[in-house]
């Protein structure tokens, strides 16, 4: 496959939802530009995942961290070993 063909492929996203954390505030549903989300019985539901454009507005604005948007096939970010010393308390990390 040529590089141009790969860049033209549509990215596909999936949602990780935590129904126990969702309080049904409707913020994610209201902010989704593609109407991917809905509330069912007062909890978040992904109705049209194929329409997701990966803007992450739902994830960024959820006050309860009840939803995450991830790209299918994307490699998870690997933390750099030298980025933080996890043996130190957070207030001591001034890299």
PyMOL Python script that loads the backbone (N, CA, C, O; Angstrom):
from pymol import cmd

cmd.read_pdbstr("""\
ATOM      1  N   UNK A   1       0.840  -1.179   0.000  1.00  0.00           N
ATOM      2  CA  UNK A   1       0.000   0.000   0.000  1.00  0.00           C
ATOM      3  C   UNK A   1       0.886   1.243   0.000  1.00  0.00           C
ATOM      4  O   UNK A   1       1.882   1.302   0.721  1.00  0.00           O
ATOM      5  N   UNK A   2       0.530   2.204  -0.787  1.00  0.00           N
ATOM      6  CA  UNK A   2       1.276   3.460  -0.826  1.00  0.00           C
ATOM      7  C   UNK A   2       0.958   4.288   0.410  1.00  0.00           C
ATOM      8  O   UNK A   2      -0.075   4.095   1.050  1.00  0.00           O
ATOM      9  N   UNK A   3       1.858   5.213   0.738  1.00  0.00           N
ATOM     10  CA  UNK A   3       1.660   6.071   1.910  1.00  0.00           C
ATOM     11  C   UNK A   3       0.402   6.916   1.750  1.00  0.00           C
ATOM     12  O   UNK A   3      -0.311   7.161   2.723  1.00  0.00           O
ATOM     13  N   UNK A   4       0.131   7.357   0.542  1.00  0.00           N
ATOM     14  CA  UNK A   4      -1.057   8.182   0.302  1.00  0.00           C
ATOM     15  C   UNK A   4      -2.333   7.393   0.596  1.00  0.00           C
ATOM     16  O   UNK A   4      -3.284   7.932   1.163  1.00  0.00           O
ATOM     17  N   UNK A   5      -2.350   6.098   0.204  1.00  0.00           N
ATOM     18  CA  UNK A   5      -3.523   5.263   0.453  1.00  0.00           C
ATOM     19  C   UNK A   5      -3.783   5.103   1.944  1.00  0.00           C
ATOM     20  O   UNK A   5      -4.935   5.122   2.379  1.00  0.00           O
ATOM     21  N   UNK A   6      -2.730   4.948   2.726  1.00  0.00           N
ATOM     22  CA  UNK A   6      -2.885   4.767   4.162  1.00  0.00           C
ATOM     23  C   UNK A   6      -3.409   6.025   4.836  1.00  0.00           C
ATOM     24  O   UNK A   6      -4.206   5.938   5.770  1.00  0.00           O
ATOM     25  N   UNK A   7      -2.974   7.193   4.374  1.00  0.00           N
ATOM     26  CA  UNK A   7      -3.419   8.437   4.994  1.00  0.00           C
ATOM     27  C   UNK A   7      -4.861   8.768   4.621  1.00  0.00           C
ATOM     28  O   UNK A   7      -5.525   9.537   5.316  1.00  0.00           O
ATOM     29  N   UNK A   8      -5.340   8.193   3.534  1.00  0.00           N
ATOM     30  CA  UNK A   8      -6.707   8.457   3.088  1.00  0.00           C
ATOM     31  C   UNK A   8      -7.724   7.549   3.775  1.00  0.00           C
ATOM     32  O   UNK A   8      -8.926   7.798   3.687  1.00  0.00           O
ATOM     33  N   UNK A   9      -7.263   6.503   4.456  1.00  0.00           N
ATOM     34  CA  UNK A   9      -8.180   5.602   5.131  1.00  0.00           C
ATOM     35  C   UNK A   9      -8.830   6.316   6.310  1.00  0.00           C
ATOM     36  O   UNK A   9      -8.189   7.078   7.035  1.00  0.00           O
ATOM     37  N   UNK A  10     -10.112   6.048   6.478  1.00  0.00           N
ATOM     38  CA  UNK A  10     -10.853   6.670   7.580  1.00  0.00           C
ATOM     39  C   UNK A  10     -10.432   6.030   8.896  1.00  0.00           C
ATOM     40  O   UNK A  10     -10.379   4.806   9.016  1.00  0.00           O
ATOM     41  N   UNK A  11     -10.136   6.870   9.874  1.00  0.00           N
ATOM     42  CA  UNK A  11      -9.811   6.369  11.197  1.00  0.00           C
ATOM     43  C   UNK A  11     -11.094   5.882  11.863  1.00  0.00           C
ATOM     44  O   UNK A  11     -12.164   6.467  11.696  1.00  0.00           O
ATOM     45  N   UNK A  12     -10.960   4.813  12.612  1.00  0.00           N
ATOM     46  CA  UNK A  12     -12.101   4.219  13.296  1.00  0.00           C
ATOM     47  C   UNK A  12     -11.851   4.323  14.797  1.00  0.00           C
ATOM     48  O   UNK A  12     -10.757   4.028  15.278  1.00  0.00           O
ATOM     49  N   UNK A  13     -12.870   4.740  15.522  1.00  0.00           N
ATOM     50  CA  UNK A  13     -12.744   4.957  16.954  1.00  0.00           C
ATOM     51  C   UNK A  13     -13.716   4.063  17.707  1.00  0.00           C
ATOM     52  O   UNK A  13     -14.758   3.675  17.180  1.00  0.00           O
ATOM     53  N   UNK A  14     -13.364   3.744  18.939  1.00  0.00           N
ATOM     54  CA  UNK A  14     -14.276   3.015  19.811  1.00  0.00           C
ATOM     55  C   UNK A  14     -14.331   3.736  21.148  1.00  0.00           C
ATOM     56  O   UNK A  14     -13.451   4.531  21.478  1.00  0.00           O
ATOM     57  N   UNK A  15     -15.363   3.451  21.900  1.00  0.00           N
ATOM     58  CA  UNK A  15     -15.620   4.148  23.160  1.00  0.00           C
ATOM     59  C   UNK A  15     -15.541   3.178  24.322  1.00  0.00           C
ATOM     60  O   UNK A  15     -16.060   2.063  24.257  1.00  0.00           O
ATOM     61  N   UNK A  16     -14.891   3.613  25.374  1.00  0.00           N
ATOM     62  CA  UNK A  16     -14.876   2.877  26.641  1.00  0.00           C
ATOM     63  C   UNK A  16     -15.809   3.644  27.558  1.00  0.00           C
ATOM     64  O   UNK A  16     -15.551   4.801  27.891  1.00  0.00           O
ATOM     65  N   UNK A  17     -16.892   3.004  27.966  1.00  0.00           N
ATOM     66  CA  UNK A  17     -17.856   3.671  28.835  1.00  0.00           C
ATOM     67  C   UNK A  17     -17.892   2.978  30.190  1.00  0.00           C
ATOM     68  O   UNK A  17     -17.770   1.758  30.296  1.00  0.00           O
ATOM     69  N   UNK A  18     -18.060   3.783  31.202  1.00  0.00           N
ATOM     70  CA  UNK A  18     -18.162   3.279  32.576  1.00  0.00           C
ATOM     71  C   UNK A  18     -19.531   3.686  33.116  1.00  0.00           C
ATOM     72  O   UNK A  18     -19.698   4.769  33.678  1.00  0.00           O
ATOM     73  N   UNK A  19     -20.493   2.807  32.936  1.00  0.00           N
ATOM     74  CA  UNK A  19     -21.858   3.122  33.335  1.00  0.00           C
ATOM     75  C   UNK A  19     -21.977   3.417  34.824  1.00  0.00           C
ATOM     76  O   UNK A  19     -22.802   4.239  35.224  1.00  0.00           O
ATOM     77  N   UNK A  20     -21.178   2.770  35.639  1.00  0.00           N
ATOM     78  CA  UNK A  20     -21.249   3.011  37.090  1.00  0.00           C
ATOM     79  C   UNK A  20     -20.826   4.430  37.436  1.00  0.00           C
ATOM     80  O   UNK A  20     -21.270   4.980  38.444  1.00  0.00           O
ATOM     81  N   UNK A  21     -19.978   5.026  36.615  1.00  0.00           N
ATOM     82  CA  UNK A  21     -19.505   6.384  36.885  1.00  0.00           C
ATOM     83  C   UNK A  21     -20.444   7.436  36.295  1.00  0.00           C
ATOM     84  O   UNK A  21     -20.434   8.585  36.737  1.00  0.00           O
ATOM     85  N   UNK A  22     -21.244   7.066  35.318  1.00  0.00           N
ATOM     86  CA  UNK A  22     -22.117   8.009  34.613  1.00  0.00           C
ATOM     87  C   UNK A  22     -23.299   8.400  35.494  1.00  0.00           C
ATOM     88  O   UNK A  22     -23.997   7.540  36.032  1.00  0.00           O
ATOM     89  N   UNK A  23     -23.518   9.718  35.638  1.00  0.00           N
ATOM     90  CA  UNK A  23     -24.670  10.188  36.405  1.00  0.00           C
ATOM     91  C   UNK A  23     -25.785  10.698  35.497  1.00  0.00           C
ATOM     92  O   UNK A  23     -26.789  11.219  35.982  1.00  0.00           O
ATOM     93  N   UNK A  24     -25.614  10.550  34.176  1.00  0.00           N
ATOM     94  CA  UNK A  24     -26.662  10.929  33.244  1.00  0.00           C
ATOM     95  C   UNK A  24     -26.832  12.420  33.057  1.00  0.00           C
ATOM     96  O   UNK A  24     -27.947  12.892  32.836  1.00  0.00           O
ATOM     97  N   UNK A  25     -25.745  13.173  33.140  1.00  0.00           N
ATOM     98  CA  UNK A  25     -25.837  14.637  33.052  1.00  0.00           C
ATOM     99  C   UNK A  25     -26.110  15.131  31.627  1.00  0.00           C
ATOM    100  O   UNK A  25     -26.528  16.275  31.445  1.00  0.00           O
ATOM    101  N   UNK A  26     -25.882  14.285  30.618  1.00  0.00           N
ATOM    102  CA  UNK A  26     -26.181  14.594  29.219  1.00  0.00           C
ATOM    103  C   UNK A  26     -25.162  15.532  28.557  1.00  0.00           C
ATOM    104  O   UNK A  26     -25.370  15.930  27.411  1.00  0.00           O
ATOM    105  N   UNK A  27     -24.087  15.892  29.226  1.00  0.00           N
ATOM    106  CA  UNK A  27     -23.097  16.798  28.641  1.00  0.00           C
ATOM    107  C   UNK A  27     -22.466  16.178  27.398  1.00  0.00           C
ATOM    108  O   UNK A  27     -22.354  16.839  26.365  1.00  0.00           O
ATOM    109  N   UNK A  28     -22.054  14.919  27.489  1.00  0.00           N
ATOM    110  CA  UNK A  28     -21.400  14.272  26.352  1.00  0.00           C
ATOM    111  C   UNK A  28     -22.337  14.166  25.158  1.00  0.00           C
ATOM    112  O   UNK A  28     -21.920  14.363  24.016  1.00  0.00           O
ATOM    113  N   UNK A  29     -23.588  13.859  25.419  1.00  0.00           N
ATOM    114  CA  UNK A  29     -24.577  13.741  24.340  1.00  0.00           C
ATOM    115  C   UNK A  29     -24.773  15.089  23.657  1.00  0.00           C
ATOM    116  O   UNK A  29     -24.825  15.166  22.430  1.00  0.00           O
ATOM    117  N   UNK A  30     -24.882  16.139  24.443  1.00  0.00           N
ATOM    118  CA  UNK A  30     -25.119  17.479  23.903  1.00  0.00           C
ATOM    119  C   UNK A  30     -23.926  18.002  23.102  1.00  0.00           C
ATOM    120  O   UNK A  30     -24.109  18.734  22.129  1.00  0.00           O
ATOM    121  N   UNK A  31     -22.713  17.636  23.499  1.00  0.00           N
ATOM    122  CA  UNK A  31     -21.521  18.169  22.839  1.00  0.00           C
ATOM    123  C   UNK A  31     -21.055  17.368  21.632  1.00  0.00           C
ATOM    124  O   UNK A  31     -20.241  17.865  20.854  1.00  0.00           O
ATOM    125  N   UNK A  32     -21.535  16.170  21.454  1.00  0.00           N
ATOM    126  CA  UNK A  32     -21.090  15.335  20.333  1.00  0.00           C
ATOM    127  C   UNK A  32     -21.570  15.929  19.007  1.00  0.00           C
ATOM    128  O   UNK A  32     -22.775  16.023  18.774  1.00  0.00           O
ATOM    129  N   UNK A  33     -20.630  16.333  18.128  1.00  0.00           N
ATOM    130  CA  UNK A  33     -21.035  16.956  16.868  1.00  0.00           C
ATOM    131  C   UNK A  33     -21.672  15.987  15.873  1.00  0.00           C
ATOM    132  O   UNK A  33     -22.314  16.419  14.916  1.00  0.00           O
ATOM    133  N   UNK A  34     -21.504  14.702  16.088  1.00  0.00           N
ATOM    134  CA  UNK A  34     -22.036  13.697  15.157  1.00  0.00           C
ATOM    135  C   UNK A  34     -23.171  12.869  15.747  1.00  0.00           C
ATOM    136  O   UNK A  34     -23.589  11.880  15.145  1.00  0.00           O
ATOM    137  N   UNK A  35     -23.680  13.261  16.924  1.00  0.00           N
ATOM    138  CA  UNK A  35     -24.783  12.565  17.595  1.00  0.00           C
ATOM    139  C   UNK A  35     -24.516  11.057  17.712  1.00  0.00           C
ATOM    140  O   UNK A  35     -25.378  10.232  17.409  1.00  0.00           O
ATOM    141  N   UNK A  36     -23.310  10.725  18.157  1.00  0.00           N
ATOM    142  CA  UNK A  36     -22.910   9.335  18.337  1.00  0.00           C
ATOM    143  C   UNK A  36     -23.499   8.756  19.618  1.00  0.00           C
ATOM    144  O   UNK A  36     -23.786   7.561  19.691  1.00  0.00           O
ATOM    145  N   UNK A  37     -23.677   9.604  20.625  1.00  0.00           N
ATOM    146  CA  UNK A  37     -24.069   9.157  21.951  1.00  0.00           C
ATOM    147  C   UNK A  37     -25.531   9.437  22.262  1.00  0.00           C
ATOM    148  O   UNK A  37     -26.159  10.303  21.653  1.00  0.00           O
ATOM    149  N   UNK A  38     -26.058   8.687  23.224  1.00  0.00           N
ATOM    150  CA  UNK A  38     -27.425   8.896  23.707  1.00  0.00           C
ATOM    151  C   UNK A  38     -27.487   8.407  25.148  1.00  0.00           C
ATOM    152  O   UNK A  38     -26.595   7.699  25.616  1.00  0.00           O
ATOM    153  N   UNK A  39     -28.534   8.788  25.832  1.00  0.00           N
ATOM    154  CA  UNK A  39     -28.771   8.276  27.177  1.00  0.00           C
ATOM    155  C   UNK A  39     -29.847   7.205  27.112  1.00  0.00           C
ATOM    156  O   UNK A  39     -30.897   7.402  26.500  1.00  0.00           O
ATOM    157  N   UNK A  40     -29.579   6.068  27.745  1.00  0.00           N
ATOM    158  CA  UNK A  40     -30.549   4.985  27.858  1.00  0.00           C
ATOM    159  C   UNK A  40     -30.686   4.671  29.332  1.00  0.00           C
ATOM    160  O   UNK A  40     -29.708   4.312  29.989  1.00  0.00           O
ATOM    161  N   UNK A  41     -31.872   4.803  29.847  1.00  0.00           N
ATOM    162  CA  UNK A  41     -32.131   4.577  31.271  1.00  0.00           C
ATOM    163  C   UNK A  41     -31.214   5.419  32.144  1.00  0.00           C
ATOM    164  O   UNK A  41     -30.758   4.969  33.195  1.00  0.00           O
ATOM    165  N   UNK A  42     -30.949   6.641  31.703  1.00  0.00           N
ATOM    166  CA  UNK A  42     -30.144   7.568  32.481  1.00  0.00           C
ATOM    167  C   UNK A  42     -28.649   7.321  32.455  1.00  0.00           C
ATOM    168  O   UNK A  42     -27.920   7.896  33.263  1.00  0.00           O
ATOM    169  N   UNK A  43     -28.169   6.472  31.538  1.00  0.00           N
ATOM    170  CA  UNK A  43     -26.748   6.162  31.417  1.00  0.00           C
ATOM    171  C   UNK A  43     -26.302   6.325  29.975  1.00  0.00           C
ATOM    172  O   UNK A  43     -27.099   6.209  29.043  1.00  0.00           O
ATOM    173  N   UNK A  44     -25.006   6.596  29.806  1.00  0.00           N
ATOM    174  CA  UNK A  44     -24.447   6.813  28.481  1.00  0.00           C
ATOM    175  C   UNK A  44     -24.505   5.541  27.631  1.00  0.00           C
ATOM    176  O   UNK A  44     -24.263   4.439  28.124  1.00  0.00           O
ATOM    177  N   UNK A  45     -24.828   5.713  26.356  1.00  0.00           N
ATOM    178  CA  UNK A  45     -24.849   4.604  25.403  1.00  0.00           C
ATOM    179  C   UNK A  45     -24.271   5.099  24.083  1.00  0.00           C
ATOM    180  O   UNK A  45     -24.544   6.223  23.660  1.00  0.00           O
ATOM    181  N   UNK A  46     -23.491   4.275  23.451  1.00  0.00           N
ATOM    182  CA  UNK A  46     -22.902   4.604  22.152  1.00  0.00           C
ATOM    183  C   UNK A  46     -23.822   4.019  21.093  1.00  0.00           C
ATOM    184  O   UNK A  46     -23.876   2.803  20.907  1.00  0.00           O
ATOM    185  N   UNK A  47     -24.546   4.895  20.399  1.00  0.00           N
ATOM    186  CA  UNK A  47     -25.534   4.436  19.424  1.00  0.00           C
ATOM    187  C   UNK A  47     -24.982   4.315  18.010  1.00  0.00           C
ATOM    188  O   UNK A  47     -25.358   3.406  17.269  1.00  0.00           O
ATOM    189  N   UNK A  48     -24.093   5.226  17.635  1.00  0.00           N
ATOM    190  CA  UNK A  48     -23.598   5.242  16.255  1.00  0.00           C
ATOM    191  C   UNK A  48     -22.066   5.363  16.249  1.00  0.00           C
ATOM    192  O   UNK A  48     -21.541   6.393  15.825  1.00  0.00           O
ATOM    193  N   UNK A  49     -21.341   4.338  16.707  1.00  0.00           N
ATOM    194  CA  UNK A  49     -19.885   4.438  16.800  1.00  0.00           C
ATOM    195  C   UNK A  49     -19.205   4.650  15.451  1.00  0.00           C
ATOM    196  O   UNK A  49     -18.122   5.231  15.386  1.00  0.00           O
ATOM    197  N   UNK A  50     -19.824   4.190  14.393  1.00  0.00           N
ATOM    198  CA  UNK A  50     -19.233   4.346  13.056  1.00  0.00           C
ATOM    199  C   UNK A  50     -19.182   5.803  12.607  1.00  0.00           C
ATOM    200  O   UNK A  50     -18.435   6.134  11.686  1.00  0.00           O
ATOM    201  N   UNK A  51     -19.960   6.675  13.236  1.00  0.00           N
ATOM    202  CA  UNK A  51     -19.977   8.095  12.875  1.00  0.00           C
ATOM    203  C   UNK A  51     -18.986   8.938  13.681  1.00  0.00           C
ATOM    204  O   UNK A  51     -18.826  10.129  13.414  1.00  0.00           O
ATOM    205  N   UNK A  52     -18.326   8.330  14.659  1.00  0.00           N
ATOM    206  CA  UNK A  52     -17.404   9.074  15.523  1.00  0.00           C
ATOM    207  C   UNK A  52     -16.211   9.593  14.717  1.00  0.00           C
ATOM    208  O   UNK A  52     -15.613   8.859  13.931  1.00  0.00           O
ATOM    209  N   UNK A  53     -15.875  10.872  14.924  1.00  0.00           N
ATOM    210  CA  UNK A  53     -14.740  11.489  14.234  1.00  0.00           C
ATOM    211  C   UNK A  53     -13.524  11.627  15.147  1.00  0.00           C
ATOM    212  O   UNK A  53     -12.487  12.142  14.728  1.00  0.00           O
ATOM    213  N   UNK A  54     -13.647  11.171  16.382  1.00  0.00           N
ATOM    214  CA  UNK A  54     -12.525  11.182  17.308  1.00  0.00           C
ATOM    215  C   UNK A  54     -12.183  12.542  17.883  1.00  0.00           C
ATOM    216  O   UNK A  54     -11.033  12.769  18.258  1.00  0.00           O
ATOM    217  N   UNK A  55     -13.130  13.445  17.965  1.00  0.00           N
ATOM    218  CA  UNK A  55     -12.859  14.786  18.500  1.00  0.00           C
ATOM    219  C   UNK A  55     -12.645  14.762  20.014  1.00  0.00           C
ATOM    220  O   UNK A  55     -12.018  15.668  20.564  1.00  0.00           O
ATOM    221  N   UNK A  56     -13.154  13.742  20.683  1.00  0.00           N
ATOM    222  CA  UNK A  56     -13.017  13.526  22.129  1.00  0.00           C
ATOM    223  C   UNK A  56     -13.719  14.581  22.982  1.00  0.00           C
ATOM    224  O   UNK A  56     -13.411  14.711  24.167  1.00  0.00           O
ATOM    225  N   UNK A  57     -14.646  15.328  22.411  1.00  0.00           N
ATOM    226  CA  UNK A  57     -15.366  16.324  23.210  1.00  0.00           C
ATOM    227  C   UNK A  57     -16.108  15.650  24.360  1.00  0.00           C
ATOM    228  O   UNK A  57     -16.165  16.198  25.462  1.00  0.00           O
ATOM    229  N   UNK A  58     -16.670  14.487  24.123  1.00  0.00           N
ATOM    230  CA  UNK A  58     -17.386  13.770  25.184  1.00  0.00           C
ATOM    231  C   UNK A  58     -16.438  13.417  26.320  1.00  0.00           C
ATOM    232  O   UNK A  58     -16.763  13.600  27.493  1.00  0.00           O
ATOM    233  N   UNK A  59     -15.272  12.913  25.966  1.00  0.00           N
ATOM    234  CA  UNK A  59     -14.282  12.524  26.975  1.00  0.00           C
ATOM    235  C   UNK A  59     -13.741  13.731  27.734  1.00  0.00           C
ATOM    236  O   UNK A  59     -13.596  13.691  28.956  1.00  0.00           O
ATOM    237  N   UNK A  60     -13.449  14.784  27.015  1.00  0.00           N
ATOM    238  CA  UNK A  60     -12.839  15.964  27.629  1.00  0.00           C
ATOM    239  C   UNK A  60     -13.785  16.717  28.546  1.00  0.00           C
ATOM    240  O   UNK A  60     -13.338  17.349  29.504  1.00  0.00           O
ATOM    241  N   UNK A  61     -15.081  16.663  28.274  1.00  0.00           N
ATOM    242  CA  UNK A  61     -16.045  17.435  29.058  1.00  0.00           C
ATOM    243  C   UNK A  61     -16.810  16.627  30.092  1.00  0.00           C
ATOM    244  O   UNK A  61     -17.565  17.200  30.878  1.00  0.00           O
ATOM    245  N   UNK A  62     -16.635  15.310  30.113  1.00  0.00           N
ATOM    246  CA  UNK A  62     -17.355  14.493  31.093  1.00  0.00           C
ATOM    247  C   UNK A  62     -16.815  14.782  32.487  1.00  0.00           C
ATOM    248  O   UNK A  62     -15.631  14.564  32.744  1.00  0.00           O
ATOM    249  N   UNK A  63     -17.658  15.265  33.385  1.00  0.00           N
ATOM    250  CA  UNK A  63     -17.183  15.593  34.733  1.00  0.00           C
ATOM    251  C   UNK A  63     -16.879  14.355  35.583  1.00  0.00           C
ATOM    252  O   UNK A  63     -16.247  14.464  36.634  1.00  0.00           O
ATOM    253  N   UNK A  64     -17.324  13.186  35.134  1.00  0.00           N
ATOM    254  CA  UNK A  64     -17.160  11.966  35.917  1.00  0.00           C
ATOM    255  C   UNK A  64     -16.195  10.963  35.286  1.00  0.00           C
ATOM    256  O   UNK A  64     -16.049   9.850  35.790  1.00  0.00           O
ATOM    257  N   UNK A  65     -15.536  11.345  34.190  1.00  0.00           N
ATOM    258  CA  UNK A  65     -14.585  10.466  33.494  1.00  0.00           C
ATOM    259  C   UNK A  65     -15.227   9.142  33.104  1.00  0.00           C
ATOM    260  O   UNK A  65     -14.589   8.092  33.172  1.00  0.00           O
ATOM    261  N   UNK A  66     -16.483   9.194  32.699  1.00  0.00           N
ATOM    262  CA  UNK A  66     -17.244   7.987  32.401  1.00  0.00           C
ATOM    263  C   UNK A  66     -17.085   7.511  30.964  1.00  0.00           C
ATOM    264  O   UNK A  66     -17.619   6.459  30.613  1.00  0.00           O
ATOM    265  N   UNK A  67     -16.367   8.252  30.120  1.00  0.00           N
ATOM    266  CA  UNK A  67     -16.224   7.854  28.723  1.00  0.00           C
ATOM    267  C   UNK A  67     -14.824   8.193  28.225  1.00  0.00           C
ATOM    268  O   UNK A  67     -14.246   9.221  28.578  1.00  0.00           O
ATOM    269  N   UNK A  68     -14.298   7.297  27.396  1.00  0.00           N
ATOM    270  CA  UNK A  68     -13.019   7.518  26.728  1.00  0.00           C
ATOM    271  C   UNK A  68     -13.190   7.179  25.260  1.00  0.00           C
ATOM    272  O   UNK A  68     -13.965   6.291  24.906  1.00  0.00           O
ATOM    273  N   UNK A  69     -12.467   7.884  24.411  1.00  0.00           N
ATOM    274  CA  UNK A  69     -12.481   7.613  22.980  1.00  0.00           C
ATOM    275  C   UNK A  69     -11.086   7.155  22.598  1.00  0.00           C
ATOM    276  O   UNK A  69     -10.095   7.817  22.906  1.00  0.00           O
ATOM    277  N   UNK A  70     -11.019   6.010  21.921  1.00  0.00           N
ATOM    278  CA  UNK A  70      -9.731   5.459  21.504  1.00  0.00           C
ATOM    279  C   UNK A  70      -9.786   5.105  20.028  1.00  0.00           C
ATOM    280  O   UNK A  70     -10.835   4.743  19.496  1.00  0.00           O
ATOM    281  N   UNK A  71      -8.638   5.216  19.382  1.00  0.00           N
ATOM    282  CA  UNK A  71      -8.550   4.867  17.965  1.00  0.00           C
ATOM    283  C   UNK A  71      -8.276   3.385  17.829  1.00  0.00           C
ATOM    284  O   UNK A  71      -7.382   2.857  18.491  1.00  0.00           O
ATOM    285  N   UNK A  72      -9.029   2.708  16.983  1.00  0.00           N
ATOM    286  CA  UNK A  72      -8.798   1.283  16.755  1.00  0.00           C
ATOM    287  C   UNK A  72      -7.487   1.115  16.007  1.00  0.00           C
ATOM    288  O   UNK A  72      -7.207   1.822  15.039  1.00  0.00           O
ATOM    289  N   UNK A  73      -6.705   0.179  16.470  1.00  0.00           N
ATOM    290  CA  UNK A  73      -5.442  -0.118  15.812  1.00  0.00           C
ATOM    291  C   UNK A  73      -4.292   0.777  16.212  1.00  0.00           C
ATOM    292  O   UNK A  73      -3.157   0.519  15.813  1.00  0.00           O
ATOM    293  N   UNK A  74      -4.540   1.819  16.985  1.00  0.00           N
ATOM    294  CA  UNK A  74      -3.463   2.708  17.414  1.00  0.00           C
ATOM    295  C   UNK A  74      -2.690   2.034  18.536  1.00  0.00           C
ATOM    296  O   UNK A  74      -3.265   1.378  19.405  1.00  0.00           O
ATOM    297  N   UNK A  75      -1.372   2.209  18.499  1.00  0.00           N
ATOM    298  CA  UNK A  75      -0.543   1.634  19.549  1.00  0.00           C
ATOM    299  C   UNK A  75      -0.668   2.482  20.804  1.00  0.00           C
ATOM    300  O   UNK A  75      -0.652   3.710  20.720  1.00  0.00           O
ATOM    301  N   UNK A  76      -0.792   1.856  21.955  1.00  0.00           N
ATOM    302  CA  UNK A  76      -0.847   2.636  23.193  1.00  0.00           C
ATOM    303  C   UNK A  76       0.463   3.364  23.423  1.00  0.00           C
ATOM    304  O   UNK A  76       1.536   2.854  23.101  1.00  0.00           O
ATOM    305  N   UNK A  77       0.367   4.551  23.980  1.00  0.00           N
ATOM    306  CA  UNK A  77       1.559   5.343  24.266  1.00  0.00           C
ATOM    307  C   UNK A  77       2.376   4.657  25.341  1.00  0.00           C
ATOM    308  O   UNK A  77       1.853   4.242  26.375  1.00  0.00           O
ATOM    309  N   UNK A  78       3.657   4.545  25.079  1.00  0.00           N
ATOM    310  CA  UNK A  78       4.547   3.916  26.049  1.00  0.00           C
ATOM    311  C   UNK A  78       5.222   5.009  26.854  1.00  0.00           C
ATOM    312  O   UNK A  78       5.868   5.888  26.284  1.00  0.00           O
ATOM    313  N   UNK A  79       5.083   4.967  28.170  1.00  0.00           N
ATOM    314  CA  UNK A  79       5.735   5.997  28.989  1.00  0.00           C
ATOM    315  C   UNK A  79       7.248   5.830  28.930  1.00  0.00           C
ATOM    316  O   UNK A  79       7.765   4.713  28.916  1.00  0.00           O
ATOM    317  N   UNK A  80       7.940   6.950  28.897  1.00  0.00           N
ATOM    318  CA  UNK A  80       9.390   6.913  28.906  1.00  0.00           C
ATOM    319  C   UNK A  80       9.860   6.633  30.321  1.00  0.00           C
ATOM    320  O   UNK A  80       9.336   7.200  31.280  1.00  0.00           O
ATOM    321  N   UNK A  81      10.844   5.763  30.449  1.00  0.00           N
ATOM    322  CA  UNK A  81      11.333   5.370  31.765  1.00  0.00           C
ATOM    323  C   UNK A  81      11.942   6.557  32.506  1.00  0.00           C
ATOM    324  O   UNK A  81      11.834   6.646  33.729  1.00  0.00           O
ATOM    325  N   UNK A  82      12.580   7.467  31.771  1.00  0.00           N
ATOM    326  CA  UNK A  82      13.259   8.586  32.418  1.00  0.00           C
ATOM    327  C   UNK A  82      12.335   9.780  32.651  1.00  0.00           C
ATOM    328  O   UNK A  82      12.770  10.779  33.224  1.00  0.00           O
ATOM    329  N   UNK A  83      11.074   9.707  32.224  1.00  0.00           N
ATOM    330  CA  UNK A  83      10.175  10.849  32.331  1.00  0.00           C
ATOM    331  C   UNK A  83       9.829  11.176  33.775  1.00  0.00           C
ATOM    332  O   UNK A  83       9.728  12.350  34.129  1.00  0.00           O
ATOM    333  N   UNK A  84       9.647  10.172  34.610  1.00  0.00           N
ATOM    334  CA  UNK A  84       9.287  10.380  36.011  1.00  0.00           C
ATOM    335  C   UNK A  84       9.911   9.297  36.861  1.00  0.00           C
ATOM    336  O   UNK A  84      10.069   8.154  36.432  1.00  0.00           O
ATOM    337  N   UNK A  85      10.254   9.671  38.048  1.00  0.00           N
ATOM    338  CA  UNK A  85      10.724   8.700  39.029  1.00  0.00           C
ATOM    339  C   UNK A  85       9.552   8.414  39.951  1.00  0.00           C
ATOM    340  O   UNK A  85       9.203   9.246  40.788  1.00  0.00           O
ATOM    341  N   UNK A  86       8.942   7.250  39.806  1.00  0.00           N
ATOM    342  CA  UNK A  86       7.726   6.935  40.544  1.00  0.00           C
ATOM    343  C   UNK A  86       7.982   6.631  42.015  1.00  0.00           C
ATOM    344  O   UNK A  86       7.039   6.430  42.780  1.00  0.00           O
ATOM    345  N   UNK A  87       9.251   6.595  42.415  1.00  0.00           N
ATOM    346  CA  UNK A  87       9.567   6.413  43.825  1.00  0.00           C
ATOM    347  C   UNK A  87       9.492   7.726  44.595  1.00  0.00           C
ATOM    348  O   UNK A  87       9.457   7.723  45.825  1.00  0.00           O
ATOM    349  N   UNK A  88       9.469   8.853  43.876  1.00  0.00           N
ATOM    350  CA  UNK A  88       9.393  10.149  44.512  1.00  0.00           C
ATOM    351  C   UNK A  88       7.945  10.597  44.615  1.00  0.00           C
ATOM    352  O   UNK A  88       7.135  10.252  43.755  1.00  0.00           O
ATOM    353  N   UNK A  89       7.601  11.356  45.648  1.00  0.00           N
ATOM    354  CA  UNK A  89       6.250  11.906  45.712  1.00  0.00           C
ATOM    355  C   UNK A  89       6.031  12.906  44.576  1.00  0.00           C
ATOM    356  O   UNK A  89       7.001  13.505  44.113  1.00  0.00           O
ATOM    357  N   UNK A  90       4.790  13.113  44.105  1.00  0.00           N
ATOM    358  CA  UNK A  90       4.508  13.983  42.960  1.00  0.00           C
ATOM    359  C   UNK A  90       5.064  15.404  43.111  1.00  0.00           C
ATOM    360  O   UNK A  90       5.513  16.000  42.132  1.00  0.00           O
ATOM    361  N   UNK A  91       5.037  15.935  44.310  1.00  0.00           N
ATOM    362  CA  UNK A  91       5.521  17.310  44.491  1.00  0.00           C
ATOM    363  C   UNK A  91       7.026  17.421  44.279  1.00  0.00           C
ATOM    364  O   UNK A  91       7.539  18.529  44.117  1.00  0.00           O
ATOM    365  N   UNK A  92       7.750  16.293  44.276  1.00  0.00           N
ATOM    366  CA  UNK A  92       9.199  16.312  44.086  1.00  0.00           C
ATOM    367  C   UNK A  92       9.582  16.197  42.620  1.00  0.00           C
ATOM    368  O   UNK A  92      10.758  16.347  42.292  1.00  0.00           O
ATOM    369  N   UNK A  93       8.631  15.936  41.724  1.00  0.00           N
ATOM    370  CA  UNK A  93       8.920  15.752  40.301  1.00  0.00           C
ATOM    371  C   UNK A  93       8.953  17.102  39.592  1.00  0.00           C
ATOM    372  O   UNK A  93       7.916  17.613  39.169  1.00  0.00           O
ATOM    373  N   UNK A  94      10.132  17.670  39.467  1.00  0.00           N
ATOM    374  CA  UNK A  94      10.291  18.973  38.827  1.00  0.00           C
ATOM    375  C   UNK A  94      11.227  18.874  37.640  1.00  0.00           C
ATOM    376  O   UNK A  94      12.137  19.691  37.496  1.00  0.00           O
ATOM    377  N   UNK A  95      11.015  17.890  36.797  1.00  0.00           N
ATOM    378  CA  UNK A  95      11.903  17.641  35.657  1.00  0.00           C
ATOM    379  C   UNK A  95      11.878  18.764  34.657  1.00  0.00           C
ATOM    380  O   UNK A  95      12.572  18.703  33.642  1.00  0.00           O
TER     381      UNK A  95
END
""", "prot")
cmd.dss("prot")
cmd.show_as("cartoon", "prot")
cmd.util.cbc("prot")
cmd.orient("prot")
